[in-house]
Amino acid sequence: MVTKKVKKIIRKKLYEYPIYDRLINELELEKDTVSGGDINSSIRSKNKISRATEGQVIKNISIDSKINEYKKWKELIDNVLQDFRKCDKTKLKIVEYKFFGNIPEDIIADELYVSKSTVRSYLKDIYFEIGILATLNNLISKNICNI
């Protein structure tokens, strides 16, 4: 059973998925350099670290960590969507309609000629599949899952 916390994380990541490239680019722009140069070369050339440089290095490390997290989530969701394209077009359509088109479940059900409970059942399956993969890829902490 997918816990509420895991479901909330997965829903958020699926809603963010269409804008991951933009989020990554914005984070790349937030990374700063010292005096137009590379922070590492600035450190080496002065042979000492200023507080400003140290703060910027820490900020850049934090930004790199967030960028890597977005890239891992994007890759995981890309792989899941590829699997759905090959094996289960209904799940693919549900993900596209629900998370990329923000279409309500009752309209999705009408569009796919299935019941609303079937859409909800598929959504639970999608959360479960992505949750397992995210846990295995250390994107979701195992102690959050309580599986």
N, C-alpha and C positions, 0 to 999 in steps of 0.2 A: 504494500500500500504506500503510495506516495504521500509523504507528510505535507502539511499545509505550507511549511517553510520552503520545502523543495519546490513545490508547485508554484509558490509566489516567485521564487528565483527564476524558474524556467519561463514563466509567463513574461517576466520583465525582460529576460534575454531574448525571447522570441519577438516581443514588441520592438526591442532595440535593434534587432538583426538588420532591418533594411537601412539603418543609418550607421552601422559599424564603421564603414570606410570613412565617413565624414567625421565621426568621433575620433578615430585614429589620427586623421589628418589634423584635427584641431589640437589634439594632445601633442602631436609632433611640433606644432607651431608654438605651443606653450613652453617647450624646452628652450632654454636660453643659453647663450654663450657669454663669455666674459670679453668685453671690448671687441666684439665681432670675431673673436678667435675661439678656438676649442678650449674648453675648461682644462682638459688634461695638459695641453701645451702651456697654458697659463701657469698651472701648478709647477710644471717641470722648469719653466724658464725662470721663475722667481724663487724657486727652491723653498717656498713656504706657502702656506695656505691662509688666505684671508677669511674672515667670517662670512663675507658676502659670497666668496667662491665656494666655501664649504656648504653654505645654505643652498646655493644653486645646484651643487652636485647632489645633495640629498633630494632636492625637488625633482631633478632629472631622473634619479633612480626610481622615485615614486611614480613618475610619469611613465617611464619605461615598463615598470611592473604593470600598470594599468593597460598600456598598449598591448603587452603580451597577453594579458587576460582577455582583452577584446579579440585578439587574433585567434586565441585558442577556442573561444566560444564561437567565433565566426566559422572556423574550420570544422568544429563539431557539428554545428547546425547545417553547414554545407553538405557534410557527409550524410547526415540524416535525411536531408531533402533529396540528395542523389539516390539514396536507398528507396525512398518513397516514390521517386520518379520511375524506378525500375520495377518495384514490387507492389506498391499500394497507392494508386492515383487518388483514391478517396481521401486518404490521410494528407496527401500533398495538397489537395484542394482545400481541405479544412484548415490547414496551417496558413495557406495563402489568403483565404477569405478572412479567417478570424484574426490573424496577427499582422498581416501585411495590408489587408483592406479594411480591417476594423468593422467587419460585417457581423451583425447579431446572429446568434445560433439558430433562431427560428428561420431566418432568411437563408442561411447556409443549408439548413435541412430541406427547405423548399427547392433550392437551386440544385441540390444533389439527389433529390427524390428519395430522401431517407427521413426517419423520424428525428425529432429533437433529442430524444434519449440516445439514439444511435450516434449523433454528433457528439454528445457528452461522453459516451463510451469511448469513441475514437480519441477525444481529447485526453481522457485519462490514460489511454494507451500511449499517446504521444508524450505526455508528461513523464510517464514511467520509462519509456525508451530513452528519452533525452536525460532523465535523471540518473539512470544507471550509467550511461556513457559519461556524463559529467562527473559522477562520483569516481568512476574508474580512471578518468583523466585528471583527477585531483582539482577539478573546477568547483566542486561542492565538497565541503568537509564531511567526512564520514560521520562525525559525531552530530552533525545537524540532521542527517537523514534518519537516524534511529531505525535503520532497516535490519 
